[in-house]
Amino acid sequence: TMTIHNEEHVVNVHIQYGVYSSDTVFDYSHGYIATRLFSRNACFIMKIQKEYIPELQEIGRLAFERQMMNDVYSPNNVWTEFQSGSSVLGQWKDWILYGKHIEKLCTGLPLYQ
């Protein structure tokens, strides 16, 4: 399920797929993406790189295409791979940087950047 909040420049994506379920927040205002993997009980955060991550309006168009055609014929598919590393628990300075939407998603979880 994808929800686009144009006025806040935020996209919420919820994937319900058993063990692989996750929630992702694209916060274009702050320039970060956070994914909460429920099987790992952790949050992964990365900076939005405009050359790889579609713009807010483009994500809406891609979602519409997928819904209408069941397949996206676009070079803008987004795949990420996270490498294991050290984690931290979010502090107030992290939440100022990442924003309230990511704070709501990741509070109390280990953060991997």
Secondary structure, 3 states (H helix, E strand, C coil): CEEEECCCCEEEEEECCHHHCEEEEEECCCCEEEEEECCCCEEEEEECCCCCCCCHHHHHHHHHHHHHHCCCCCCCCCCCCCCCCCCEECCHHHHHHHCHHHHHHHCCCEEEC
